[in-house]
């Protein structure tokens, strides 16, 4: 099931999905910064402070990006393959 604002507790004022913005990828609302970039920067070793400064985001934006990523992963179905 795809992520849907009506089915989640994630704060809608921080994450936006619009086909006309970044090809419909989820972005931080009011920016063109994809959630994927925020999560990738953190995974790559940047601190939250560095991410905020680099992409001109607020702490709440970064937290919303992480919450969105967690929500998507929670909905993902994984099927184990036999060895």
C-alpha positions, 0 to 999 in steps of 0.5 A, a space after each residue: 500500500 502506498 503512503 497516504 496522508 489520510 492513513 498516517 500520523 505523520 505531520 502533513 505540514 512537513 512532507 509533500 508529494 506532488 507530481 509537479 515537484 521533483 517528479 512526485 518524490 516526497 519532499 520537505 514542504 516548501 523546498 525541493 529537498 527530497 526525503 531521500 536526500 535528508 535520510 541519505 545525508 544522515 546515513 552518510 554521516 552528516 549530523 542533524 545540525 549539518 543537514 539543517 544548515 546544508 539544506 536550510 531545513 529545521 529540526 522538525 523537517 528532518 524529524 518528519 523526513 525520518 518519520 516518513 521513511 520509517 512509515 514507508 519501511 513499516 508498510 514494506 512487505 519483505 518476502 524471504 527467498 528459500 536458500 
